[in-house]
Amino acid sequence: MVHADLSASVATGIVAVKTGILVLGGLITYFSLKAYRSTGARALRSLAIGFGIITLGSLLGGTFDFILGVDITTGILIDAALTFVGFAVITYSLYAE
């Protein structure tokens, strides 16, 4: 039964970390969007979109795995793919004028 307890602990840890990512990612997205609205700087809009995509990836990867029962590797792939796209948008935002 140690294995079952360990799996429950790991699952609880994943939910806790994913919740933290959702909260912090949401705050970063919100503040970036708020800064964009104040300044009108397109780079800040792209920054907000990038962080929003990363946060969405974390949410969807965890949701698909835990709620919809999709294989964990598929959940990780969804999370990683959206993180990649989000970082690409953030990189663009750093070079946009």
C-alpha positions, 0 to 999 in steps of 0.5 A, spaced: 500 500 500 506 504 500 505 505 492 498 507 493 499 512 498 505 515 494 501 516 488 496 519 492 501 524 495 504 525 488 497 527 485 496 532 491 502 535 489 501 536 482 494 539 483 497 544 488 503 546 483 498 546 477 494 551 482 499 555 484 501 556 476 494 557 474 494 563 480 501 566 478 500 565 471 493 569 471 496 574 475 502 575 470 497 575 465 492 580 468 498 585 470 501 585 463 494 586 460 493 592 465 500 595 463 498 594 455 491 598 457 495 603 460 501 604 455 498 601 449 505 598 448 504 592 443 509 588 446 506 588 453 500 585 449 504 580 446 507 579 453 500 578 456 498 573 450 504 569 451 503 568 459 496 567 458 498 561 453 503 558 458 498 558 463 492 555 459 497 550 457 498 548 464 491 548 466 489 544 460 495 539 461 492 538 468 485 538 466 485 533 461 489 528 465 485 528 472 478 530 469 478 527 462 482 521 464 487 522 458 493 519 458 499 523 463 503 523 457 498 526 452 497 531 458 504 533 458 505 534 451 499 539 451 502 542 457 509 542 453 506 544 446 503 550 449 509 552 453 513 552 447 508 557 443 507 561 449 515 562 450 515 563 443 510 569 443 514 572 449 520 572 445 517 576 440 514 581 445 521 582 447 523 584 440 517 587 438 517 595 438 
